[in-house]
Amino acid sequence: MAMLLIQTMIALSLMIIQPILTLYIGEMGVGDHIVSYTGIIFSLAGVATVIAAPIWGRIGEKIGFQTTLMISLLGISVMNLMQMLARDVYVFGALGFSYGLFIAGVAPAANAIIAASVPQSFRGRAFGISNSFNNIGNALGPIIGGAIGTWIGMRYVFVFAAVAVAMTALWLRTITKRNALAS
């Protein structure tokens, strides 16, 4: 259950910036090319994820998937804060790529942890349930991001995402320690 809630929080924090992204980039003075810059910057995280996910999988096999998940979460949190501070579209794009490098560590770690946590006969259902929880975060993130951006300001969406991911990492560490003490 813990991994499902962790995946929900991660998806929520990834999707929370979607409602404000184009407006945020527009504030960086890109003129009439706002939509193009937004598309490119959004895709940079995806490109980075494609490149880095197999590497994170290999690292997880060597140092443990909970460790790689923790590193990924902390990296995502830091990148969210750094994106909030970016005032230049090119810096923001580079940070978006870096953000994707850390996002890439989440799926291999989460899938490996889930696979190791359930009997083989239940894995298909477990991954289906995991996907459902991920999509809860995908649905809630834009709603929360839009509300925060409207009521408090766009930069605070990044702060909220960073804090949410950092708290998720802290929670992961707490339950990992608790499970280690129990065994």
N, C-alpha and C positions, 0 to 999 in steps of 0.2 A: 504494500500500500504506500509506503514511503516513497518508493521510486516513482509511482504514478503521480503523486503530488508534486514531486520534484520536477517531473516532466511537464506538468501543467504550468508550474511557475516559470520554467524556462521558456516555454512557448509563449506564455503571456508577456514575458519581458521582451521577447523578440518582436512580437506583433504590436506592442504598445506604441512604438514610434511611427507606425504606418500612417495614422491619420494626420500627423504633423510634418512628415518628412518633406513633402514638396514645399510647404510654406516655410519650413526651417531653412531649406536650401535657398529658397527665394530671398530670404533675408541676407544671404551672403553676396548679393549683388551680381547674380548671373544673368540678369536681363531677361530677354525673351526666351532663353534656353532652359528655363526652370525644369520643365518636364523631361527634357533630354538628359540634363545633369542628374535628375532624380533617378531616372531609369538606369543610367550608367552606374551611379553610386550604389543603388540597390543591388545591381547585378554583381558588383565587386565582391560583396560578402559571399554570394553564391559561388563565384569563381574560386575564391579562397577556400571555401568549404570543400569543393570538389578536389582541390589539390591536397588539402591537409587531412581530410578524414581518414584515408588509408594510413597515413603517417601516425595519426593519433591511435588508430587501431593497433598498429605495431608497438607503439610506446606502451599502450595499455597492457599488452601481452607481457611486456618486460617488467613494468613497475606496478601493475595492478590497475584495474579499471576504476575503482573508487578514487584512487589518487589522480588519475587523469581527469576524471569528472570534476574533482575539486579544483584542479589547476584550470580547467576550462571555465568553470563558473567564476573563479576569481578574475581570470582574464577578461571574460565578458563584462563583468562588473566594472573593471578598470577602463575598458574601452568605452563603455557607456558614459562614464564620467568625462573621459577625454573628448568624446564626440560633443558633449555639452559645451566644452570649452572652445571648440574649433570655431574660428571666425572666417576661415578661408575654405572655399569649396574643394580645393585640391587636398588640403590637409584633412578635411572631413572625409573625402574619398579614400585617402590612405588609411585613415582610422577605420573606415567601413571595411576595407580589405582585411585589416588586422583583426577586427571584430569577427569576421568570417573565419579566420584562422582558429580562433578559440571556440566559435560555435561548432566547428568541425569535430571537436573532441567529445561533444555531448552524445550524439547518436551511437557511435561505436561503444562508448562506455555504458550508456543506459541499456542498450540491447544486450551486451555481454552480461551485465548484472542481472537483468531480467532472465536471460537464458539460464544462468547459473542458479537462479532462485526458485525455479519451478521444475516439476518433472517434465521430461521430454514430451510426454503425451499431452501436456497442457500448454506447450509453447505457442502454438498457433493462436489459441484463445488469449494467452497472456499478451502476445504482441498486438492482437486486436484491441484488447482493453487498454493497453498502453497508448495505442494510436488514438483511441477515444479521449483519453485524458489529455493527450497532446492537443487535440482539437478543441477541447474546452478552453485551454489557454489561448489558442488561436482566435477563438470567438470573443473571449473576454478582453484580451489585450487591446484591440482597437477601441472598444467602448471606453475602457479606463483611460487610455491615452488621449482620446478625444476630450473626455471630461477634464482631465488634468490640464491639457493644453488650453482649453477654453477658460477654466476657472482660475488657474494659477499662473500659467505661462508655459510656452513650449519647452524651454530649457529644463523645466522641472519634470517633464516626462522622462528625460534621460536620467535624472537623479532618482526618480521613482524606480525605473528599471534597474539601475545600478544597485540600489538598496535592496530591491526584491531578490535579485540574483545573489547578492552578498549574504542576505539572510538565508537563502536556500542553501548556500555553501556551508554556512554555520550550522544549519539544521542537519545537513548531511554529515558533517563532522561529528555532531553530537550523537546522532543515532549510530554512526559507525563505531564510536568509542563505547557507547552503551552496549552494542551487540558484541564487541570484543570483550568487554568485562563479563558479559553474561555467559560467554563460552569458555 
